[in-house]
Amino acid sequence: MSGQEAIDALGDKIEYVAQRNGKTVDELKDLLLRDATVHVSTSGDIFFRDDFGGKKP
């Protein structure tokens, strides 16, 4: 998940995910909204995914 979709899906778990990744809630939200390559895994880890301009399968 990424962007606003990730923020919405995390709901009240966003504080846990932010802390797990060494961020404040505001920092995590800003990162998700500002950088489209930032995603959150189902286990709560932040990762970066870029298709380098290619199309999604």
N, C-alpha and C positions, 0 to 999 in steps of 0.2 A: 504494500500500500504506500501511497505517497500523497503529498499535498493535503488539501482540505479533507479528502476522503480518509486519509490515515488519521487525522486529528479527530474526525467524527467517529471513526470506528474505535479508536482507543478510549474515548469517553473518559471515565474516571480513572482508567489505568494509565493515562498519559503521564501522571506524576511518577509512577513506578518506572516507566520506560525512559523518561528523561533522566531520572536518577541513575538508572542502570547504565546509561550512556554518558554520564558525567556532565549533564546539561540541566539547566533549569527548565521549567515548563515553557516559559516564554522563549528561551533559546531554541528549544526543540520545535515549537510552533513556527518560529521565524525561519528556521532552517528548512522545514518541510514546505513552507509556503514560498520561499525564495528560490530554492534549488530543486528543479524537477528531477534531478538524478538521485535525490535522497529518498530512500524507502525505509520502511520498518518491517522487519520480518515477523512472522507469527510468534516467534519466541521473544520479541521485544528488542532485537538488535537493530541498530541503524546500519544501513549499508548504502553504497552508491552504485547505481546501475545506469549505464549509458549505452545506447545502441549505436553511437557514433554516426548518427544521421540515417541509419538503416531503417527499414520497415519492420514492424513487429510481425512475428510469424502468425 
